[in-house]
Amino acid sequence: MNTWASIVPLIGGETIAMENVFKTKPKYFLTFDGFQANEEHLRNYYNNEIPYLNLSQGEKHTESVDVVNTVCPCAGLSSLSPQAASNSPMNDWMIKSAEYVLSEVQPRVFWGENAPRLASKMGEPVVRRLRNIGEANGYTFSIYKTKSLLHGLSQVRDRTFYFFWKGDRVPLMEYVDLKPSTIADDIRAVHEDANDPMSMILTNDKIPSEEPYYRYILEELEGGITHAQFASKITKSVGLQDYIEERTNYKVVAKWMREKGYDTVAKKCDRQYHKLKAGGNIMRKGVEIPKDKIGAFVGHMPTNLTHPDEDRFLTVREALSIMKLPTDFELLNPKRSLNHICQNVPVTTAEHPARMVKKYLAGQLDLIDTDFLVQDNKKKTYEYEKSPLQLDQFML
């Protein structure tokens, strides 16, 4: 039976995926200073029974394992971060974790998830550093590009997994292309449970239909319908401002807002009207009505995504379920730590690479003689380095 552990697991979607696939619990967690708040939820899920070792405090791993997985912060390369860069200090956690795991723990496989830009020109310097660490410790390196939609989820979000393989070859992983669920049905599938505290707490206590833009849509554009009627009518998920801009302009909306007493919103509409007229852009981060799929479940989404039928925002349980966390998983101090859900990999997305790692350990994957391979699950293609080729031929 293969053994495994996690380093910097954060809230734990990838770790739970490993348990689902390997049918065993992790031997221990490794971490550094600064991640304790994110990881308290995962520790609580395991009843604080898994050894939790802080490398920043001089603690060390307790035994060798076959696999180590990680979800080091991706803000250093994330397209959602304005400070993203190849030399961002946030990328150092990938480097620090690789240095420790590959030199000290020396598992057969070390793998993790990071931003899609890891497999881009921006990520090339980071990949070079990771490869150098791998080569110094006897590992090859590969990248697997995919998106959650292909793993059966209702989220359109690119994902990049990276792998260190002990030895001189790289396995060719299987592709996956599952039919995605709909975000409306995903939310409906979560049933209220009075005994579940996560079902009793809303991510946003306001009433969606009372939001000025939504009220304008329901009353003015749609002639006075309810949230449930509007959600039933639409054919795809809707951001309120996008819906308004497709049908009218902010000069018209501003007039209505003033008539209804929303003076502050009216002034905002005036600014947006002139900015768009001048060819500029505006920020659109308001209420979202779910239907078919959503983008990344980050930023404003957890607090602005509504229920598809009820005139309310999501419960914490519904938010957790979107990331496919177990029904008995609890978010501690949910109002304070809601964003921890976003800093995560959906469990079912991470299960595919976990299954590939398990197949590799069992000798069930084809191996390629190379030090470096990039596999694209979206295009169903792969490229690998054949010694004197350069890295930039693969980083698109």
N, C-alpha and C positions, 0 to 999 in steps of 0.2 A: 504494500500500500504506500502510495506516494505521500510525502509530508510536505508541508508548506507553511509560509509565514507572510506577513505583510509589513511593509515599511511605508510610513506616511500614508495610511489608508484613508485619512479624512473621515467623512461620514460613513463610508464603507460599502458603496454599491458594488465595487469590484471585488472586495473581500467576500461579500455574501455570494457573489457569482461563483467565486472559487469554491466555497463550501457546497453550493448547489451541485457543482460539477464533480468535485473530488469526494463528496460525501463524508468529509471529515472537517473538523474545526482547525483553525490555524494553531500552530504550536506557540506562537508569540507575535506580538506587535512590536515593531521598532519605530521610533519617531525622533524628532528633534524639538528643541524649545520653539514655542510659537504655534504648535498645532493641537495643543491639548483641548482647546474649546471645541474645535471641529470634530475631534475624535471621541469626546465624552459620550456622544450618542451611540457610537459603535461599541464602546466598552460597556455601556449600560445594556445594550442588546445581548451581549454575551455575559451578563450578570457579573461583570468585572472579574471573571474567572480566567481570562486569557492574560498571561504575563505581558505587561506593558513596559517596555524598556526604552528609556530616554538616552539616546547616544550623546546628546549635549551634556548630560550629567555624568558621563563616564560609564554608563551601563553598557553591557555587551550582549550579543545574542547568546542563547543558552545551549543551542545544539545546531548541527548542520541540518538542512532541509533540502528537498529536491527542487522546490520552486519558491521564489519570492515575488510578490506583486506590489505595485505601488500606484498611487495617484498623486504624484507631486504637483504642486500648483502650476497651472498652465497660463497664468496671466502674463508671463514674460513673452509669450508668443501668440497670445489670443488676439483675434481680430476685434474682440469686444473691449480690449484694453487700449487706451490712447498712448500708454507708455510702453507698448510692446516693442521689443527689439531683440536682436540676437545676443546682445551683451547685457540684457536686463538681469539684475541680481536675482530675480525670481527663478531664472533658469538654473541657478546654482544648486537648487534642491535636487534636480535631476542628476547633476554632477556629483554632489556629495553622497547621495544615496547609492549611486552606481559604484563609486569608489569604495564605499564600505561593504556593500553586498558582494561585489565581485572579488574583492581581495580577502575579506574576512569570512563571510558565510560560504561563498563559492558554491551556490546551487547549480543544478544542471540548467535551469532557466531562470532568468530575471526579466520580468516584463511589466509594462505600465502603460498608462494613457496620458496623452498630452494634447496640446492644441494642434489643429490641422496644419498650421504653419511650420510645425516641426518637419514636415515633408515638403518644404518650399525653400526658395532661395534664402528667405530670412532665417530659416532654421538650419541652414547648412553649417554655419560655424558651431552650433550646438551639437549637431550630429557628428561632426569631426571630433569634437572633444569626447563624446560618448564612445565613438568607435575606438579612439586611442586608448581609453580606459579598458574597453573590452579586449583589445588586442594584447595589451600589457598583461592581462590576466587569463588569456587563453579562450576568449569568446568571439564568436562572430556576431553580426548585428543585422537586424531587419526591421522594416517598417511596414505596417498594414494600414492602408487608408480605407475608410469606410464611412457610412453615415447611419444614424440610428434608424432611419426610415427602412433601410434594407434588413434590419433586424426585427421587423414586425412592429415597431413603435410608431406612434402618431406624431413624432417630432422630426423636423427637417434640421438635423444638425450633423455636420461633418465631425468625424472622430478619427484620431490617429493613435494607433497602438505601436509601441516599440518593444523590441525583444533582444535579449542577449542569450545566445545559445552556446553552451560549453562545447568546445571542439572546433573543427575546421570546416564545418558545413552548415547550411541553413535549410530548414524545412520549408517546403512549399505548402502553405496553409490552404484549406478549402475555402471556397467562396460561399457566401450566404445571400439569399434574396427572398425574404419572407414577405407575405402580403401584410401591409401595415394595418393596424387598427385605426379607428377614428378617435380623435380626442374627446368628442362628445360621448361616445360609448365608453371610453376609458373612465371618464368621470362618473357616468351613470352606474358603472359596475361597482362602485364603492357605496356600500349601504351604511346608513347611519346606525351607530351602535352606542346606546346610552352608557354602556360600560367602558367605552373606549374614549379616553380623554382627548385623543387626537381628532375624534369626530365632533367634539363639542366646541372646538376652537376654530374661529374663522381667521383666514389670513388677512382679511380686511373687513372691518365691521360695518362699513357703509353699505347702502343699498344701490346697486348698479343703476337702476332706472332713474334715480334722483341725480345722477351725474349730469351736468348741464348739456354736454354734447349728446349724451344718450337720450336725454329728455327731448332734445331738438329732433333727433332722428325719429323717436317713437311718436311724438306729438305732431311735428310739422311735416317731416318727410313721409311718414307712414300713416298719417291720418288718425293717430290715436290708437295704437295697439299696445299689447303687453310685451314684456320681455320674452315670455314663453312663445308668443306668436311670432315675434321677430326672429328668435333663434330657430324656430321651425321653418320660417320662410327662406332664410339664407341658404345658399348652396355650398359655401365655403366659410372658413373662419374669418371673422371680420374685426379689424381695428377701426374704431369709431371715426377717427379723422380721415382715414382712407375712404371710408364709406361716404362721408360728407363731401370730400373733395371730388369724388366721382360724379356727384349730383348737383353741386352748387359751388359757391365760393364764399370765402370768409367775410366778405363785405355784407352779404345777405345774412349770414349767420350772426354777425355782430349786431345787426339791427334787431333780430329776434332776441338775442341775449339781453339787450338793453331794455326791451319791452318787458322781459320777465324778471328784471332786477339783478341780472348777473353782470354788473358793471365791470368787474375785474376780468371776467372771461371775455366780455365784449372788447375791452382794450387789447387783450391778447389776440383776439380774432383780427382786429385792425392791423396789428403788427404782422401777423401771419399773412394777411391779404397783400400788404405792400411788399413783404419780403418775397413771396412767391411771384408776384407780378414783376418784380425786378430780376427774376431768374434765380433767386436764392433758394435755400432749402430750410426746412423747419424740422424740429424734433417731434416725433409722433410716438409717445409712450403713454397711452391712455388705456381705457377699458378695452378688453378683448373678449369677443363672443365666440365660443368654441363650436366647431362643426366637423371639419375633415382632419385637419392637421394644424400644428403650430410650429413656430420656429424654435429656437433654443429656449428651454425653460429656465431663463436667467433674468437678472435685472428686475424690470417691473412686472414680469409675467406672473410670478406667484401671487402677488397682491392685486393684480388687475384682470386676471382671467376669471370669468364668471362661470357659474353652473349653467349647463345647457338648457335646463328647464325651469329652475327656481331662480327667483330674483334675488340672488345673493352671490357673494364671491365664494371661493373654495374653502373647504375645511382643510386643516393641516393634514388629515388623513388622505384627502383627495390629492393634495400636493405631493405627499410622499408616494402615493400610488402611481403618479405620473412618471416617477423615476423608478418604479417597479420595486420599491422597498417592501419588505414583508409586512403583512397585516398586523403583526404584533410589534413592529418597530416603532419606537417613540422618539420624538424630537424633544429634547429637554429645553426648557425655557423657550418655547416656540416663537413667541413674539420677538425675542431678542436674536434668536439663532435661525430664523427662517431662511436666510441666504445660504446656510450650510447645505440645504437640499440641492441648491444649484451647483455647488462645488463638488460635483459627483459624476459618476458614470452610471447610466441606467443599468440595473442588474442584468436585464435580459440582453443588453448590448454587450456587456462584458462576458457573458456566458460563452459566446462563440469563441473568442480568443482563448478563454480558459479551457474549452473543449479541445482546441487545437494543441494547446500545451500538453494536455493529458494524452492525446493521441501521439504526440512526438515522444513523450516518455515511454510509451508502449511500442515505439518503433513502427507506427502505422502511417507515417507521412513520408512522402518522397523527399529526399535530401539533394541539395544542389551544392556543388563544389564552388563556394564563393565566400568572401568575407562580408559581403554586403548585398542585401536584396531589398527592393521596394515593391510591394504588392498592392494593387489597387482593386479593392472589392467593388468599387463603383463601375469601373471599366472592365473588370474581370481580366486584368492583364498583370504582368510582372516584368521587371527588368532586374538584372543582377550584374554586379561588377565583375568584369573579366579582365584581370590585371592590366593592361595599362589604362583602362578607361577611367575617366574622371567622375567624381561624385556629381558634378553639376549636370551630367547627362541624365540623371535620374530625378533630380529635384526640380519639380515643375511648379 
